[in-house]
Amino acid sequence: MPTEGEDLIVPKKWYENLPRKSWERFEKIETGHTWFEVYILPHGVYAIYEPGQFQEVISYLAIGEEAAALIDTGYGMGDIKGLAEELTDLPITVITTHTHVDHIAQNHQFERVAVYDHPFARDNAERGRDHESVKGALDEGMVWKPLPPTFNPETWNIPPFNVTRWLKDGDIIDLGKRRLETYHIPGHSPDSICILDRTARYLWTGDIFYNAPIYLYSDTTDINDFISSYEKMVNLFPHYDRLLPGHNETHVGKEILARVLNAARNIRDGKGGEYREQHRQGTMIRRYDYEGFAIIVKAP
């Protein structure tokens, strides 16, 4: 059923639904970087949230005894390196959940960067993204908070960056009494990983799960890979309780992954139920809505 006058991806005045009530559970701390909202999660983790732009990116700073890990570096509108160094004096390693532009914008500022070893990631690290390819994130209706004075929207780009550790499936990053296990979970992007902390019982999911429409319509997505990756994450259920996604909301109960998996299987098999359709940039997409999430795929 085609949808007229409504964007299935970017709703009009999406920001009027902010702030999201789920963030009230956590202590918010003030920093010198007002583009970000910073919240203290249990088990030595800071959630670094960017609600001023439509993607509502969340990066995370996980503190170990000897080092810290910054999980993704966001969209680049604020100074996440300066913020991370305000939050910890420990040496910081960036762990990239995947190399889409809204997760790698400030990778180039860090000395230690770990990325899953895949041709897609190697290409993104080598090329970065020029201004023309990213400026749409600043279009009318995409940003509602004042941009930081140090940010230049006319020249903004994503620089190439150096990777100091190319990860394999099952690799461990040891921060000192905090071990982060990395698992390859393609589907949303071919280089996606999730990150497991068995002690904190956390799973960082990047963009393969978040409480919003999950994108499965681009050329680099694959619904069969997506389903296999969800099966992998569900099989890891005994080792974690909470999901730390890359957008919108955090500290989500793991049980929702089983419902997303079931929905994705039904969509693949033509049993997804009601949907809305829309042409977007030359592609017909279908949006299936469920409680707590949605899935957007390319129409057959």
N, C-alpha and C positions, 0 to 999 in steps of 0.2 A: 504494500500500500504506500504509494508515494506521499511524501510529507511536503506541504507547501508552507513557505514563509517561516520555517523553523530550522535552525541549524542543529543537526543531530549530534554535533561534536562540541560546539561552542554556544551554549545557550545565551540569549541576550541578558545582559545585566546579571551574569552568573555570580558576581561579587556581592549581590544583595543578600545571598544566603550565608555570607560570612558574618561573624566567626563561626566555625564549626564547633558545635557544643562538645564534641569528644575531647577537644584540647583542654577543657576545663579541669580534667582529671589530674593534670600535671602542673608542677610549679614552673611558672614562667620567670625567666631571669632577664634583667636589663643588661645590655651590652652597649658598646660604642658603635654598633652596626645596626641601625634601625631598619634597614631593608629586611632583615631577618627577624623572625621570632624564634627564641631559643627556649626549649623546655627540657627539664630534667626528667629522664625516664629512670625506672629502677635499674639496678645493676650497672651503674657507671656509664650511662649512655646519654649524650645530649642529642635531641632532635632539633635540627636546624631547618626551619620552615620558611618558605617564600610565598606567603599568601597574596602578595601584591600583583602577581602575574597569573594568567589563567591556568597554567600547568600546576600551580601550587606544589612546586617541587619540595621534597624533603630529603636532605642529606643528614648523615649521622656521624657523630664523633664518639667512638668507643674507646674507653680508657683502660689500658692494661697497666701492669706494674712497671714495665720498662719502656713501653712505647704506646702510641695511640694510632687508631685507624680512622681516617676520614672516608666514609663510604659515600662516594660521589661528591662532585664539586659544583653541582647546580648549573644554573643558566648564565652566570657571569655578570649579573646586574649589580650585585653587591660583592664586597671583598671577603670571600669566604676564608681565604688564607689568613687575613688579619684577624678574623673572628675566631678561627680555630686556635691561633696562637694566643689569643686573649683567654681562651678557655683552658689551655693546657701548656705546660712547659716541656712536655715529653716530645721526643722526635715523632713526626707524623708520617705515616704511609697512607697514600690514597689507594683505596680499593674501588675499582670501577665496576658497577653491576652490569653495565653495557655501554656502548659508545654512541648512543643517541646524544644529540647536541645539548639537551637540557640536563645531562649528567656529567659532562666532561669539560665545561666551559673554562674552568680554572685549573685543569690538570697541569697545564704548562708552568704554573707557578711553584710546583712542588718538586723536590729532589727525588722522592721515592714514589713511584706509581706502579701499581699492579693491575694488570688487565688480562682477561682470558685470551688465550692465543688462538685467534681465528683470523682469516684474511679480511673479513669485514672490519674487525677492530684494528688490524695493522694499517689498513687503508685510511681509516678515520684518524688514527694517531698521526699518520704521516701528512695528511692533507689539511686537517682541521676543516673549518667552514668559513667561507668569505661572507661579507656583509649582506650581499644579495640573498644568500640562501637562508639567513637567520632573521632578517629584519621583520618578517611577518609576525614574529612573536611580540612585536611592539605596536602592531596595528591598533586602530581604534577599537576599544572594547576588550583588548587583551591585557591591559595594565590599568590598574585603578589607583595604586599608591604612587606618590611622588618618587621618581627614580633618584638614586643617590647622586649627589653633585659631582662625584668623581667618575660617573658613568657617562659616556658619550654615545647617544643613540645613533648618531650619524656615521660613526665609524666602527661600531660594535661588530666583532667577529669572534670566531672560536679558533685560537691559534693551534698549530700542530703541537704535539707534546711528546716527550721522551718517556718510554716505558722501561722501567728498570727491572721488572719481573713479569714474564709472560706466564700466566697461570695455566695449569692443566686441571682436569676434573679430579677432585679429591684433594687438591693441594691445601696445605695448612699455613696460615700466617699466625705466628706466635708473638703476642704482645707482652708476654710475661704474665703468667697466671691468667691468661685469657687467650684461648686458641680459637681462631676463626677458620672454619672449614669451608671451602668453596666448591660448589657443584655446578656443572654446566646444565643450564635449563633453557634451551632454544625454544622458539615459538613466537615470542614478541619480537625478538631480534636474534640473529644467529649466534651472537657472542654473549648472550645473557648468562649471568650466574646468580645463584642464591648463596647466602652466607649463613652458616649455621654456628651458633654459639651454644654448645650443649650445657655449659654451666649456667648461663643466664636463661637458657631455654628459649632463645630467640632465633627467628629465621628472617633475615633481610631478603626481600623478594624483588627489589628493583621495580621493574614495570610489568613483570608477568602477573602480578596481582596488586591491585589497589582498589579502594572503595569508590569506584567511578567507572565510566565506560572504558573497558580494556580494548585496545586497538589491535585488531587482527586483519586489517585490510590492506596494508602496504605490501610492497613487493618483497620485503625481507621477513614477513611473517609467514607462519605455516601452522595451520590448525592441528595437523597430525603431530608435529613436534611439540606444540603447545600441550596437547593431551598427554603425550609421553612425559613431558616435564612435570605436569601436575601429578601424574601417577608417581613420579619420583619423589615429589615433595610430600605427597600423602603417605608414601612408604616410610618417610622420615618422621612421621607424627610422634613416635615414642620419644623423640629426642628434643622436642620443642613444644611450647605452648602458645607463643605470641608471634605475630607477623609484624615486621617493620617495613612497610611498603615505601616506594619512592615518590608518592604523591598523596595529597589530600588529608589523610588521617593515618594515625599510627597506633601501635599496641593493639592490634586486631586479633581476636580469637581465631585459632587455626582452623576451626571447623568449617569456615566458609569455603576453604579450598575444595572440600569434597563436593560442595554444591556447584562451584564453578566448573569443576571437572565433569560433573554430570550434565550441566548445561552445554558445555563445549561438545561433548559426545553427541548430544541430541541435535545440536546445530549441524554438526558434520554429517549426521545421518538423515538430515531433512526433517527432524522432529522437534525443532526448536520452538514451535508455537508462534504466537503473534510477534510481529516485527514491524518496524517503520523503515521505509526506504527513501533514499535521497541521492541525487547526483552530486558528487563533490569532486571538483577538479578533474572531470572526465571519467570518474569512476562511480558506479552505482554501489552504494553501501547499504547494509542492513543493520539495524540496531535492535537487539533483543534485550529487554529490560527484566531484571530480577531484583529481589530484595537485597539491597546492599551492594549491587554491582550491575553492570551491563556489559555486553559483548558486541562489538561492532566488527562485522566481516564484510568482505567483498561479495556482492550478490553473484550467484552462479551465472 
